[in-house]
C-alpha cells in the first residue's frame, strides 16, 4: 500500500513537528480535525506509524560509543534463546536476523571503550553465541531516517523509475 498525498503531508508534518497535535495539523494542512485523526488512526493501524514515543539520543544519556556486532549462533535451537538473552541487555538497541556468514546483527551502545568490552562480554555470555565480530562506529553520517521513504511511497513506481 502506498501513501496518498494527504498521508504524505501528514506524516511529513508530524515528523518535522512532532508536537503539533491533531488540531494544529488540521489547521496547517487545511483539513478537518476528524480527517486528521482518522488518517492517523488508519496509518497506525496499518503499521506505518509504529510509535508516538520520543526519539532518544543514547549519547546524550551518557552512551556515546556505538558499535555493531555480527553474531554467529549455535544451530539447532533457532534464534529465540539468543534474542531472549540479548533483550535482557539494556545496551542492545536492536537485533536483526541476517543472511551471510553471521546469524544476527545487533546495534549496541556503551559509555566508553572499556564499557563496550563489558557490553560485548555480556552479549557473548550465552552458550548459544559461538562468535561475535564487532565494529565500532566512528561517526554517524546518515542517522536513522524515514522521511525520504514517505516521499518515495507517495510517488507512483512508474514515475520514480524515470
VEXZAZA-43121 format. One record per residue: residue number from 1; x, y, z of N, C-alpha, C in turn. Coordinates in steps of 0.2 Angstrom, whole numbers, plus 5000, padded with zeros to 4 digits. Example, Ala and Ser with C-alpha at 12.3 -4.5 7.8 and 13.67 -1.06 7.14 Angstrom:
2
    nr    nc1    nc2    nc3   cac1   cac2   cac3    cc1    cc2    cc3
     1   5066   4972   5039   5062   4978   5039   5066   4984   5039
     2   5064   4989   5035   5068   4995   5036   5064   5000   5039
This chain:
162
    nr    nc1    nc2    nc3   cac1   cac2   cac3    cc1    cc2    cc3
     1   5004   4994   5000   5000   5000   5000   5004   5006   5000
     2   5003   5011   4996   5007   5017   4996   5003   5022   4999
     3   5006   5028   5001   5003   5033   5004   5000   5038   4999
     4   4995   5041   5000   4992   5046   4996   4995   5053   4998
     5   4993   5058   4994   4996   5065   4996   4995   5067   5003
     6   4989   5066   5005   4987   5069   5012   4991   5065   5017
     7   4991   5058   5016   4995   5054   5021   5003   5057   5021
     8   5005   5058   5015   5012   5060   5015   5013   5067   5018
     9   5009   5071   5017   5009   5078   5020   5008   5077   5028
    10   5004   5073   5030   5003   5072   5037   5009   5069   5040
    11   5011   5064   5038   5017   5060   5041   5023   5065   5040
    12   5024   5069   5035   5030   5074   5035   5029   5079   5040
    13   5023   5082   5041   5022   5087   5046   5023   5084   5053
    14   5021   5078   5055   5022   5075   5061   5029   5074   5062
    15   5033   5072   5057   5040   5070   5058   5044   5077   5059
    16   5042   5082   5055   5046   5088   5056   5043   5092   5062
    17   5037   5091   5064   5034   5095   5070   5031   5090   5075
    18   5034   5086   5078   5031   5080   5082   5026   5083   5087
    19   5026   5089   5090   5022   5091   5095   5016   5095   5092
    20   5015   5095   5086   5010   5099   5083   5003   5098   5085
    21   5001   5091   5086   4995   5089   5088   4990   5089   5083
    22   4984   5086   5084   4979   5085   5079   4976   5091   5076
    23   4974   5095   5081   4971   5102   5079   4976   5106   5075
    24   4982   5107   5077   4987   5110   5074   4989   5108   5067
    25   4989   5101   5066   4990   5098   5060   4984   5099   5055
    26   4978   5099   5058   4972   5101   5054   4972   5108   5051
    27   4974   5113   5055   4975   5120   5053   4980   5120   5048
    28   4986   5117   5049   4992   5118   5045   4990   5115   5038
    29   4987   5109   5038   4985   5106   5031   4979   5108   5028
    30   4975   5112   5032   4968   5114   5029   4963   5109   5028
    31   4963   5104   5033   4958   5098   5033   4955   5098   5040
    32   4949   5095   5040   4945   5094   5046   4949   5090   5051
    33   4948   5092   5058   4952   5088   5063   4950   5081   5063
    34   4944   5079   5062   4942   5072   5061   4945   5068   5056
    35   4947   5072   5050   4950   5069   5045   4957   5067   5047
    36   4961   5072   5050   4967   5071   5053   4968   5065   5057
    37   4963   5065   5062   4963   5059   5067   4962   5053   5064
    38   4957   5052   5059   4955   5046   5055   4961   5044   5051
    39   4965   5048   5048   4971   5046   5044   4976   5044   5049
    40   4977   5047   5055   4982   5045   5059   4981   5038   5062
    41   4974   5037   5064   4972   5030   5066   4973   5025   5061
    42   4972   5027   5055   4972   5022   5049   4980   5020   5048
    43   4984   5025   5048   4991   5024   5047   4994   5020   5053
    44   4992   5021   5059   4994   5017   5065   4992   5010   5064
    45   4985   5009   5062   4983   5003   5061   4986   4999   5056
    46   4988   5002   5051   4992   4999   5045   4999   4997   5047
    47   5002   5000   5053   5008   4999   5055   5013   5004   5052
    48   5011   5009   5048   5015   5014   5045   5018   5018   5051
    49   5014   5021   5055   5016   5024   5061   5016   5019   5067
    50   5023   5017   5069   5024   5012   5074   5023   5015   5081
    51   5025   5021   5082   5025   5024   5089   5025   5031   5089
    52   5022   5034   5095   5022   5041   5096   5028   5043   5101
    53   5032   5038   5103   5037   5039   5108   5042   5044   5105
    54   5045   5047   5110   5051   5052   5108   5057   5048   5105
    55   5060   5051   5101   5067   5049   5098   5072   5051   5103
    56   5076   5046   5106   5081   5047   5111   5088   5047   5108
    57   5092   5050   5111   5099   5050   5109   5103   5047   5114
    58   5106   5041   5113   5110   5037   5118   5116   5041   5120
    59   5119   5045   5116   5125   5049   5118   5123   5054   5123
    60   5117   5057   5122   5115   5062   5127   5113   5059   5134
    61   5112   5053   5134   5111   5049   5140   5117   5046   5143
    62   5123   5048   5140   5129   5045   5143   5132   5039   5140
    63   5129   5037   5134   5131   5032   5130   5134   5034   5123
    64   5140   5037   5122   5142   5040   5116   5145   5035   5111
    65   5147   5029   5114   5150   5024   5110   5145   5019   5106
    66   5145   5019   5100   5140   5015   5096   5144   5009   5093
    67   5142   5003   5092   5145   4998   5089   5140   4993   5086
    68   5142   4989   5081   5138   4984   5078   5142   4978   5078
    69   5138   4973   5080   5141   4966   5081   5137   4961   5076
    70   5141   4957   5073   5138   4951   5070   5139   4945   5074
    71   5134   4942   5075   5134   4936   5080   5133   4929   5076
    72   5137   4925   5077   5136   4918   5075   5133   4914   5080
    73   5128   4910   5079   5125   4907   5085   5125   4899   5083
    74   5124   4895   5088   5124   4888   5088   5117   4886   5084
    75   5118   4881   5080   5112   4879   5076   5108   4874   5080
    76   5102   4874   5078   5098   4869   5081   5092   4871   5086
    77   5094   4877   5089   5089   4880   5094   5085   4886   5091
    78   5087   4888   5085   5084   4894   5082   5087   4900   5086
    79   5084   4906   5084   5087   4912   5086   5084   4914   5093
    80   5078   4911   5095   5074   4913   5101   5079   4914   5107
    81   5082   4908   5109   5086   4909   5115   5091   4915   5115
    82   5094   4916   5110   5099   4921   5110   5096   4928   5110
    83   5090   4929   5106   5086   4935   5106   5084   4937   5113
    84   5081   4931   5117   5079   4932   5124   5085   4935   5128
    85   5091   4932   5127   5097   4934   5131   5098   4941   5129
    86   5098   4943   5123   5100   4950   5121   5095   4955   5123
    87   5089   4953   5124   5084   4958   5126   5084   4960   5133
    88   5088   4956   5137   5089   4957   5144   5095   4962   5145
    89   5099   4964   5140   5105   4968   5140   5102   4975   5138
    90   5102   4980   5142   5099   4987   5140   5103   4990   5135
    91   5109   4989   5134   5114   4992   5129   5113   4989   5122
    92   5109   4984   5121   5107   4981   5115   5101   4985   5112
    93   5102   4989   5107   5097   4993   5105   5092   4990   5100
    94   5095   4985   5096   5091   4982   5091   5095   4976   5089
    95   5091   4971   5086   5094   4965   5083   5090   4962   5077
    96   5094   4960   5072   5091   4958   5066   5094   4951   5064
    97   5089   4947   5061   5092   4941   5058   5095   4943   5051
    98   5100   4940   5050   5103   4942   5043   5105   4936   5039
    99   5107   4937   5033   5110   4932   5029   5118   4933   5029
   100   5121   4928   5026   5128   4928   5026   5132   4924   5031
   101   5138   4926   5033   5142   4922   5037   5139   4923   5044
   102   5136   4928   5046   5133   4928   5053   5126   4927   5053
   103   5123   4926   5059   5116   4925   5060   5112   4930   5063
   104   5115   4935   5067   5111   4940   5070   5116   4946   5069
   105   5113   4952   5068   5117   4959   5068   5113   4963   5073
   106   5118   4965   5078   5115   4969   5083   5118   4976   5084
   107   5115   4981   5086   5117   4988   5087   5118   4988   5095
   108   5123   4991   5097   5124   4992   5105   5127   4999   5106
   109   5126   5001   5112   5130   5007   5114   5133   5006   5121
   110   5138   5010   5122   5142   5010   5128   5144   5017   5131
   111   5146   5017   5137   5148   5023   5140   5155   5025   5137
   112   5160   5020   5136   5166   5022   5133   5169   5015   5131
   113   5175   5015   5128   5178   5008   5126   5178   5003   5131
   114   5180   5004   5137   5180   4999   5142   5173   4997   5143
   115   5169   5001   5144   5162   4999   5145   5159   4995   5139
   116   5162   4996   5133   5160   4992   5127   5162   4985   5128
   117   5168   4984   5131   5170   4977   5132   5166   4974   5137
   118   5163   4977   5142   5158   4974   5146   5152   4972   5143
   119   5150   4977   5138   5143   4975   5134   5145   4969   5130
   120   5150   4969   5126   5152   4963   5122   5152   4957   5126
   121   5156   4957   5132   5156   4951   5136   5149   4949   5138
   122   5145   4953   5140   5138   4951   5141   5134   4948   5135
   123   5135   4951   5129   5132   4948   5123   5134   4941   5122
   124   5141   4940   5123   5143   4933   5121   5143   4928   5127
   125   5140   4931   5133   5139   4926   5139   5133   4922   5138
   126   5132   4919   5133   5127   4914   5132   5129   4908   5128
   127   5127   4902   5130   5130   4896   5127   5128   4896   5120
   128   5123   4899   5117   5121   4899   5110   5125   4903   5106
   129   5129   4908   5109   5133   4913   5104   5140   4909   5103
   130   5142   4908   5097   5148   4905   5096   5153   4910   5095
   131   5152   4916   5091   5157   4921   5090   5154   4927   5088
   132   5157   4933   5090   5155   4939   5089   5160   4943   5085
   133   5158   4947   5080   5163   4951   5077   5160   4958   5077
   134   5164   4963   5080   5162   4970   5082   5165   4975   5078
   135   5161   4980   5076   5164   4986   5073   5162   4992   5076
   136   5166   4996   5079   5164   5002   5082   5163   5008   5077
   137   5157   5011   5078   5155   5017   5074   5159   5023   5076
   138   5163   5026   5071   5167   5032   5072   5162   5038   5072
   139   5158   5038   5067   5153   5044   5066   5147   5042   5062
   140   5142   5045   5064   5135   5044   5061   5135   5048   5055
   141   5135   5046   5049   5134   5050   5043   5127   5052   5041
   142   5123   5046   5041   5116   5047   5040   5112   5044   5046
   143   5109   5048   5050   5105   5045   5056   5099   5041   5053
   144   5096   5037   5057   5090   5033   5055   5085   5039   5053
   145   5082   5037   5047   5078   5042   5044   5073   5038   5040
   146   5067   5041   5040   5061   5038   5036   5058   5042   5031
   147   5059   5049   5032   5055   5054   5028   5056   5053   5021
   148   5062   5051   5018   5063   5050   5011   5059   5044   5009
   149   5058   5039   5013   5053   5034   5011   5046   5036   5010
   150   5044   5041   5015   5037   5044   5014   5037   5047   5007
   151   5042   5051   5005   5041   5054   4999   5041   5049   4993
   152   5045   5044   4994   5045   5039   4989   5039   5035   4988
   153   5036   5033   4994   5030   5029   4995   5024   5033   4991
   154   5024   5039   4991   5019   5043   4988   5020   5044   4981
   155   5025   5042   4978   5027   5043   4971   5025   5036   4967
   156   5021   5036   4962   5020   5030   4959   5026   5027   4956
   157   5027   5021   4956   5033   5017   4954   5035   5019   4947
   158   5031   5020   4943   5032   5021   4936   5036   5028   4935
   159   5033   5033   4939   5036   5040   4940   5043   5040   4943
   160   5044   5036   4948   5051   5035   4952   5056   5032   4948
   161   5054   5028   4943   5059   5024   4939   5062   5028   4933
   162   5058   5034   4932   5061   5038   4926   5066   5043   4928
